[in-house]
Amino acid sequence: MEVDKRIKIGIYGPIYHTNLLVNQINNIGGKFYALNVINNRFSHDCDLYHGIHAFLSKRFIFTKLLGKKNICHWIGTDVFEIINNKNLQKIRYFLDKFINVNVAVTQTLINELRGIRINSKLIPIVSDFNNFKIFPLPQKFTVLTYIPHNRLNFYNFEIILSLIKKNPEIQFLVLANSGDGMPKYDNVKYIKWCENILKYYYQSTVILRIPKHDGLSLTVLEALSCGRQIIWNYLFPYCHYSSADLDSIQSILEKIRKNPELNVEGSNYVKKNFSITKVVENNLFNLYNEVLNKCVT
């Protein structure tokens, strides 16, 4: 029986991000083979462990003591939590001795982590944006937003609600929310998280995202790939910037409504700069090689 000589990478963290990365690594093939070890807390047969949003994971200690390598991948909310909590920072400083390298999905997060003495490298997490084709805009002007039921304040739902009330002629789709106990209006539809997110991008004209803190939003990148207009409270190419301010957002919505058009340039930008080949096969695999070859300690 032939021995599998591929290098095993154990991936764990949020299910969506973990599955993305596992599938991408294994579809590329070659020397690396990825395993989803979310439900196997005592996995020890991988050569390297890659934790996503796992900055307080005790697994770093366990795997390091077994002589394995560890990567900690920061994606957004985790940074928000630690920069605002001194106690978490103390725990994290202890765990840092068990981590070979920290990486983050944006330069903004890298800068924030540096402010609390955590150095990191830039490695985005991406989707296969070639699967997100440009699709004609819907006939009815529609705004898609992401507001998990248990995080209304973090995603500034009060501002979204004001927009819903102020714009009865605009359809609003609220993702990751069952609608239980939520305000009911004729122009709002609540949608539990689903596997086929693509159909909701296609039903939307604009994606609105105004959280208290963010990383490299896959929702933004995926929707851009579909040629959608984006209103975001972070600066990003081919997106409409707005602070989390009702009047500012309303002004941008009115401007887009006067001349709704596909965001072709935004789609091209994402597919060129955030391809799996560039981000995973080149940047991430180079990092894996560096860590395994002890260039990063």
BELRA-V339328 format. One line per field, one symbol per residue. psi: psi as a letter, one per 20 degrees, with the letter a starting at -180 (. if undefined). A space follows every 50 residues. Layout:
BEGIN
psi = ???
END
This chain:
BEGIN
psi = pppojqppoopqbpgghghggghgghhhbbiqpqpokgjnhkpjjqhqpo pplkijpihggghghjjrqppoopifhhggghijohghhgghhghhijph qqqqiqhghggghhikkoqrroorprrniiinqpqqqqhpopppqonqhj lgghjlhhgghhgghimiippppoqkphipjqppqhjppppqprhmhhhh ghiqgqppolrhqrcnphgggghghjkqqpoqkqpqpkqopprmpghggg ggghghhhmpqqmghgghgghgikqhgggghfgghhggggghjkhp.
END
